[in-house]
């Protein structure tokens, strides 16, 4: 199997990386976080021009028809630069809209960056309207619309018709708590394959968060390695001490394990589609990246000393993002438990060379 990126994938990843390196300054990010903004409209428009919001939309629906690897590469670059813009929400929204008919206006606005939509899977779509509640909904702050993705239908809800409360999150983004009581909505036509589109959207959301965390922890590793070369003690760079070298080596191994797990999750999701195989691979990726996040984040802060908890450097922001990813994984995705359940359900352990059936 050839695991090398294609020329198109490499160009796409390099293009986003160069743009963020040039335009996404950490000081500007600090200002946006302090002002509790959803992000930068100019950055959002530029990401639209780079094709970021059309990746998840099928070509048949007017999008670019990208796959999980392309989504992952994009989120990885955004994570490296600690972007707070709700791109993961746009990925999920694009996947959902790809399963609709007659929503060309929404798809065009989404791809062009003119409309930001917050997908929600916790609301109930009834005859009289959309009801229910959702907590800490990502991408909902100042969004133009909420996408209520129910099991049998998809509805566009105006945020003005529900109660929306902004909630600052640990990763420096702003989520929202949503309460809806028979809210009016625009019902979007979906086809017979809607359950698959909905499942794919959920899987891509998990994939996007995992790859973004991968980028964040890789950025923490790079920053720590550079700091160990620059910081001097006893007349020598800190990186010259063997104990420090061992700690950085541990971080490097953890980051590489996370990268491999993320790529496996993307490849399986593309090859098998949403289902048992993809759930097992994504659970493995989420669990591995969460474990690597603990090693990299905590070591990065420790090796930076007091500067590691200061807002002057990006290490503290990376620590918060990775902690938020870990907490969500443990509370929501529960990757270890779901991976174990998936393995037992598949019966794969019966054929293991190590595990012998009792």
C-alpha positions as CSV (number, residue, x, y, z in Angstrom):
1,X,0.0,0.0,0.0
2,X,1.3,3.4,-1.0
3,X,0.8,5.8,2.0
4,X,2.6,8.8,0.4
5,X,0.4,11.8,-0.2
6,X,-0.6,12.5,-3.8
7,X,0.8,15.7,-5.5
8,X,-2.7,17.3,-5.2
9,X,-2.9,16.5,-1.5
10,X,0.6,17.8,-0.8
11,X,0.0,21.0,-2.7
12,X,-3.3,21.5,-0.8
13,X,-1.6,21.0,2.6
14,X,1.4,23.2,1.7
15,X,-0.9,26.0,0.5
16,X,-2.9,26.1,3.7
17,X,0.3,25.9,5.8
18,X,2.0,28.7,3.9
19,X,-1.1,30.9,4.2
20,X,-1.5,30.3,8.0
21,X,2.3,30.9,8.5
22,X,2.0,34.2,6.9
23,X,-1.4,35.4,8.1
24,X,-2.2,33.7,11.4
25,X,-0.1,35.5,14.0
26,X,-0.4,34.3,17.6
27,X,-0.7,37.8,18.9
28,X,-3.8,38.4,16.7
29,X,-5.2,35.1,18.0
30,X,-4.7,36.3,21.6
31,X,-6.6,39.5,20.8
32,X,-9.5,37.6,19.3
33,X,-9.7,35.2,22.3
34,X,-9.6,38.2,24.7
35,X,-12.5,39.8,22.8
36,X,-14.4,36.5,22.7
37,X,-14.7,36.5,18.9
38,X,-15.7,33.5,16.9
39,X,-12.7,34.2,14.6
40,X,-11.5,36.5,11.9
41,X,-13.9,37.2,8.9
42,X,-10.9,38.0,6.6
43,X,-9.2,34.7,7.5
44,X,-12.6,32.9,7.0
45,X,-12.9,34.4,3.5
46,X,-9.4,33.5,2.6
47,X,-9.9,29.9,3.7
48,X,-13.0,29.8,1.5
49,X,-10.8,30.9,-1.5
50,X,-8.4,28.1,-0.7
51,X,-11.3,25.6,-1.0
52,X,-11.5,24.6,2.6
53,X,-15.3,24.6,2.9
54,X,-16.0,22.7,-0.3
55,X,-13.8,19.7,0.6
56,X,-16.5,17.8,2.4
57,X,-19.2,18.5,-0.2
58,X,-19.5,15.9,-3.0
59,X,-18.9,17.0,-6.5
60,X,-22.4,16.0,-7.5
61,X,-23.6,18.6,-5.0
62,X,-21.3,21.3,-6.3
63,X,-18.4,20.7,-3.9
64,X,-14.8,19.5,-4.4
65,X,-15.4,15.9,-3.3
66,X,-12.4,15.6,-1.0
67,X,-12.0,12.7,1.3
68,X,-10.9,12.1,4.9
69,X,-7.2,12.5,4.2
70,X,-7.8,16.0,2.7
71,X,-10.0,17.0,5.6
72,X,-7.3,15.7,8.0
73,X,-4.5,17.6,6.3
74,X,-6.5,20.8,6.5
75,X,-7.4,20.4,10.2
76,X,-3.8,19.4,11.0
77,X,-2.5,22.7,9.5
78,X,-5.2,24.7,11.4
79,X,-4.2,22.9,14.6
80,X,-0.5,23.7,14.1
81,X,-1.4,27.4,14.1
82,X,-4.0,27.2,16.8
83,X,-6.8,28.5,14.5
84,X,-10.0,29.2,16.5
85,X,-12.3,29.5,13.4
86,X,-15.0,26.8,13.3
87,X,-13.7,24.9,10.3
88,X,-14.6,21.5,11.8
89,X,-18.2,22.6,12.0
90,X,-18.1,23.6,8.3
91,X,-16.8,20.2,7.4
92,X,-19.7,18.5,9.2
93,X,-22.2,21.0,7.7
94,X,-20.8,20.4,4.2
95,X,-21.2,16.6,4.7
96,X,-24.8,17.0,5.9
97,X,-25.8,19.3,3.0
98,X,-24.2,16.8,0.6
99,X,-27.1,14.5,1.4
100,X,-29.8,17.0,0.5
101,X,-31.8,18.0,-2.5
102,X,-32.7,21.6,-3.3
103,X,-30.3,23.2,-0.9
104,X,-28.0,24.6,-3.6
105,X,-28.2,28.1,-2.1
106,X,-27.0,26.9,1.2
107,X,-24.2,24.8,-0.3
108,X,-23.0,27.8,-2.4
109,X,-23.0,30.1,0.6
110,X,-21.2,27.6,2.7
111,X,-18.5,26.9,0.1
112,X,-18.1,30.6,-0.5
113,X,-17.6,31.4,3.2
114,X,-20.7,33.6,3.2
115,X,-22.6,31.5,5.7
116,X,-21.4,29.7,8.8
117,X,-23.6,26.8,9.9
118,X,-23.5,25.0,13.3
119,X,-24.5,21.3,13.0
120,X,-26.4,19.8,16.0
121,X,-27.3,16.2,16.5
122,X,-29.1,16.6,19.8
123,X,-32.3,18.3,18.8
124,X,-35.6,16.6,18.0
125,X,-37.4,17.4,14.8
126,X,-41.2,17.2,15.3
127,X,-44.3,18.1,13.3
128,X,-44.7,21.4,15.2
129,X,-41.0,22.4,15.1
130,X,-37.6,21.7,16.4
131,X,-37.2,21.2,20.1
132,X,-34.6,20.1,22.6
133,X,-31.3,21.4,24.0
134,X,-27.6,21.1,23.3
135,X,-24.7,22.2,25.4
136,X,-21.4,23.7,24.3
137,X,-22.2,23.5,20.6
138,X,-19.1,24.1,18.6
139,X,-19.3,26.7,15.8
140,X,-22.6,28.1,17.2
141,X,-21.3,31.5,18.3
142,X,-22.5,34.1,15.9
143,X,-23.4,31.4,13.4
144,X,-25.9,32.3,10.6
145,X,-27.9,29.1,11.1
146,X,-28.2,25.9,13.0
147,X,-28.4,22.6,11.2
148,X,-30.6,20.2,13.2
149,X,-29.5,16.8,11.9
150,X,-32.3,14.4,13.1
151,X,-32.3,10.7,12.4
152,X,-34.8,11.0,9.5
153,X,-34.6,14.7,8.5
154,X,-32.4,17.8,8.3
155,X,-33.7,21.3,9.3
156,X,-32.2,24.8,9.1
157,X,-33.0,26.8,12.2
158,X,-32.6,30.6,12.6
159,X,-30.6,31.2,15.8
160,X,-33.0,34.1,16.5
161,X,-35.8,31.5,17.0
162,X,-34.0,29.6,19.8
163,X,-32.4,30.6,23.0
164,X,-28.6,30.7,22.5
165,X,-26.1,31.4,25.3
166,X,-22.4,31.9,24.5
167,X,-20.1,29.6,26.5
168,X,-16.3,30.2,26.6
169,X,-14.6,26.8,26.2
170,X,-11.3,25.5,27.4
171,X,-9.7,25.5,23.9
172,X,-10.3,29.3,23.6
173,X,-13.2,29.0,21.3
174,X,-16.8,30.1,22.1
175,X,-19.5,27.4,22.1
176,X,-23.2,27.9,22.7
177,X,-25.9,26.3,24.8
178,X,-29.0,26.0,22.7
179,X,-32.6,25.6,24.0
180,X,-35.3,25.1,21.3
181,X,-39.1,24.9,21.9
182,X,-41.0,24.1,18.7
183,X,-38.8,26.5,16.8
184,X,-39.8,27.1,13.2
185,X,-37.4,25.7,10.6
186,X,-36.7,25.2,6.9
187,X,-36.9,21.4,6.2
188,X,-34.3,20.3,3.7
189,X,-35.2,17.4,1.4
190,X,-33.0,14.3,2.0
191,X,-32.8,11.1,0.1
192,X,-33.0,7.5,1.1
193,X,-29.3,7.4,1.9
194,X,-29.7,10.2,4.5
195,X,-28.8,7.9,7.5
196,X,-25.4,7.2,5.8
197,X,-24.8,10.9,5.2
198,X,-25.6,11.6,8.9
199,X,-23.3,8.9,10.1
200,X,-20.6,10.1,7.8
201,X,-20.9,13.6,9.1
202,X,-20.6,12.4,12.7
203,X,-17.5,10.3,11.8
204,X,-15.9,13.3,9.9
205,X,-16.5,15.5,12.9
206,X,-14.6,13.1,15.1
207,X,-11.9,12.8,12.5
208,X,-11.5,16.6,12.1
209,X,-11.1,17.0,15.9
210,X,-8.5,14.3,16.0
211,X,-6.4,15.7,13.2
212,X,-6.7,19.2,14.6
213,X,-5.4,17.9,18.0
214,X,-2.6,16.2,16.1
215,X,-1.5,19.5,14.6
216,X,-1.7,21.2,18.0
217,X,0.6,18.6,19.6
218,X,3.0,18.7,16.7
219,X,3.2,22.4,17.1
220,X,3.9,22.0,20.9
221,X,6.7,19.5,20.0
222,X,8.3,21.9,17.5
223,X,8.1,24.8,20.0
224,X,9.6,22.8,22.8
225,X,12.4,21.4,20.7
226,X,13.3,25.0,19.5
227,X,13.1,26.3,23.1
228,X,15.5,23.6,24.4
229,X,18.0,24.6,21.8
230,X,17.8,28.3,22.7
231,X,17.4,28.2,26.5
232,X,20.8,27.9,28.3
233,X,21.7,26.7,31.8
234,X,25.1,26.2,33.3
235,X,26.7,27.5,30.1
236,X,25.0,24.9,27.9
237,X,21.7,24.7,25.9
238,X,19.1,22.7,27.8
239,X,18.9,20.3,24.9
240,X,22.5,19.2,25.5
241,X,21.4,17.5,28.7
242,X,20.6,13.8,28.3
243,X,17.6,13.9,30.6
244,X,16.1,16.6,28.4
245,X,16.9,14.6,25.3
246,X,15.0,11.6,26.7
247,X,11.9,13.7,27.5
248,X,11.9,15.3,24.0
249,X,12.4,11.8,22.5
250,X,9.4,10.6,24.4
251,X,7.3,13.5,23.0
252,X,8.5,12.7,19.5
253,X,7.5,9.0,19.7
254,X,4.1,10.0,21.0
255,X,3.6,12.5,18.2
256,X,4.6,9.9,15.6
257,X,2.2,7.3,17.0
258,X,-0.6,9.9,16.9
259,X,0.2,10.7,13.3
260,X,0.0,7.1,12.3
261,X,-3.2,6.5,14.1
262,X,-4.8,9.6,12.6
263,X,-3.8,8.5,9.1
264,X,-5.2,5.0,9.7
265,X,-8.6,6.5,10.8
266,X,-8.8,8.6,7.7
267,X,-7.9,5.8,5.3
268,X,-10.4,3.3,6.9
269,X,-13.2,5.9,6.8
270,X,-12.5,6.6,3.1
271,X,-12.3,2.9,2.2
272,X,-15.1,1.4,4.3
273,X,-17.4,4.4,4.8
274,X,-19.2,4.9,8.1
275,X,-19.7,1.7,10.0
276,X,-18.1,-0.8,12.4
277,X,-14.7,-0.7,10.7
278,X,-14.5,3.1,10.7
279,X,-15.8,3.4,14.2
280,X,-13.0,1.0,15.4
281,X,-10.3,2.9,13.5
282,X,-11.6,6.3,14.6
283,X,-11.8,5.1,18.2
284,X,-8.2,3.9,18.0
285,X,-7.1,7.2,16.5
286,X,-8.9,9.3,19.1
287,X,-7.6,7.2,22.0
288,X,-4.0,7.2,20.7
289,X,-4.0,11.0,20.1
290,X,-5.6,11.6,23.5
291,X,-2.8,9.6,25.1
292,X,-0.1,11.4,23.1
293,X,-1.7,14.7,24.0
294,X,-1.2,14.0,27.7
295,X,2.5,13.2,27.1
296,X,3.3,16.1,24.8
297,X,1.2,18.8,26.5
298,X,2.4,18.1,30.1
299,X,6.0,17.7,29.1
300,X,6.0,20.8,27.0
301,X,4.7,22.9,29.9
302,X,7.2,21.3,32.3
303,X,10.2,21.9,30.0
304,X,9.2,25.5,29.4
305,X,9.1,26.1,33.1
306,X,7.1,29.2,34.2
307,X,6.9,30.4,30.6
308,X,4.9,27.3,29.8
309,X,1.9,28.7,31.7
310,X,2.2,32.2,30.4
311,X,0.1,33.6,27.7
312,X,3.2,35.2,26.1
313,X,4.0,31.9,24.4
314,X,1.6,29.6,22.6
315,X,2.4,26.6,24.8
316,X,-0.3,27.4,27.4
317,X,-2.9,27.7,24.6
318,X,-1.8,24.3,23.1
319,X,-2.0,22.8,26.6
320,X,-5.6,24.0,27.0
321,X,-6.6,22.8,23.5
322,X,-5.1,19.3,24.1
323,X,-6.7,19.1,27.6
324,X,-10.1,20.0,26.1
325,X,-9.6,17.3,23.4
326,X,-8.8,14.7,26.1
327,X,-11.7,15.6,28.3
328,X,-14.1,15.4,25.4
329,X,-12.7,12.1,24.3
330,X,-13.2,10.6,27.7
331,X,-16.7,12.0,28.2
332,X,-18.2,11.8,24.7
333,X,-16.3,9.6,22.3
334,X,-15.1,7.1,24.9
335,X,-12.6,5.7,22.5
336,X,-11.1,2.9,24.7
337,X,-14.5,1.5,25.6
338,X,-15.9,1.7,22.1
339,X,-12.8,0.2,20.5
340,X,-13.0,-2.7,22.9
341,X,-16.7,-3.2,22.2
342,X,-16.1,-3.1,18.4
343,X,-13.3,-5.6,18.6
344,X,-15.4,-8.0,20.7
345,X,-18.4,-7.6,18.4
346,X,-16.4,-8.3,15.3
347,X,-14.9,-11.5,16.8
348,X,-11.5,-10.6,15.5
349,X,-9.9,-11.6,18.8
350,X,-10.8,-15.2,18.0
351,X,-8.2,-15.2,15.3
352,X,-5.5,-13.4,17.2
353,X,-2.1,-15.1,17.5
354,X,-1.8,-13.6,21.0
355,X,-5.3,-13.9,22.4
356,X,-6.6,-17.4,22.7
357,X,-10.2,-18.0,23.1
358,X,-11.0,-19.5,26.5
